[in-house]
Amino acid sequence: MYSKNTDSARAAYQAALKEHRGHVPVMIDRIEQLIAPAIDAQGENPVFVDATLGAGGHSERILSHFPQVTVVGLDRDADALREASQRLAPFGARFIAVHTRFDRVAEALDELQLEESGETTSICGALFDLGVSSMQLDRQERGFAYKVDAPLDMRMDQSQDLTAAEILNTYSHGELAHVLKAYGDERFAGKIAAAVIRERSKEPFTDSGRLVELLYRTIPAAARRHGGHPAKRTFQALRIEVNRELDALQLAIPAVADRLVVGGRAVFMSYQSLEDRIVKKAIAQMTTSTTPPGLPMDLPGTQPYFAAVTRGAEQATQDEIAANPRAASVRIRAFERTVAKEAAQ
C-alpha cells in the first residue's frame, strides 16, 4: 500500500491522518484480510464485534467494504463512543454502539437481541485493538501521557471511581511495588513505591508532573539512559491497574470465542508483552488437544475446537511503521472456530 521511500510513506501517513480524523488505524489492510473469510463464513446478515471501537477506523473499513455486515462497537470510553458513533452515523442501523467493557461482550449481544428467533446471537468475528488509544493519549486532561503535566486520572471509563491518583495515595508499599513490577516490569518497583509513600505523606499526588519528577530522582541515572522514558513503565502499570485491563482480556477471550460461528475469527492487536502473553497462552490452550500423549487419535471431547490463523505473532513491516508509527510495537494474533459449538458440548 505504501511506497518503500520513507518520504512517500510519511506523506501517505499525513494523508491518512486527514482521512481518519487524526487517528490512523494500525495495519488496517491486514486486519481486513484476516476478517474477510470470517464474514463470508456466517452467510446472511453477519454480525461483527469491534470490541475496542476507539475512533472507529477499523469499523468504518468493515462497514464500507462489507455492505452485508452489522458491526457492534464496544467501548468503555463514553467520549470515544460518542465521537465514533458520529463518524459511523452514515451507516445507519448497520452500526450499533454499546457503552461497556469488552469482557461483557456476551451480555451486550444478549441485550441487543439481534437474532429474531430468540436464539443466542452468534458472530462472524471480533477485533480487539488493545491498550490505550491515540484518542486517549491525545487528551491531556485524561492523564495517560507522561510527557505533559495533567491530572493523574487514567480512567478509560470516566464513570468508575478508581484513578491513578487514588492508587498512588492509598496503596500500601507492597501493593504499589506489585503493580509496578507485575504490570510495568519495573526493576526499581520497591524503590519507587517507597519514594511515593514518603512524598504522599507530605502532600497527596494529584498531577503527573510531580510523579515524573519523582521517577527521575528515584531511578538511577545509568538505568535512565536505556529503555526509553523513565516514566513509561510506571504509567503503563498504573493505567493497567486503574482499568483492570489484563483481567478484562482474560475474561473476554473465552467469552468471544463462545459466540463465534464455524469459520468465525477473533483478531487481537497487542502493543505490550503482558497483553500478547495472555493472548498467546489462550490461543495455545484453545487449539491443543487434551488427549493424553501417545494415543493414536483424539478421545471424544478432547479435540480442539479452534485453530490458529496467524503463525506466531505478526508484526508490521518497515513500510507500515514509516507510514504509521503507532504500528511499531503491534503484535497480531488470530484464531478461528473449526468445530460447531453444539459438537463441542
PyMOL commands that set and color helices and strands:
alter all, ss='L'
color gray80, all
select helices_A, chain A and resi 6-19+28-41+57-65+78-87+89-94+102-112+134-138+140-142+164-170+173-184+189-202+208-218+221-224+232-243+245-257+273-286+318-323+325-329+341-344
alter helices_A, ss='H'
color red, helices_A
select strands_A, chain A and resi 47-50+70-75+95-99+123-129+260-270+306-308+331-337
alter strands_A, ss='S'
color yellow, strands_A
deselect
rebuild
show_as cartoon
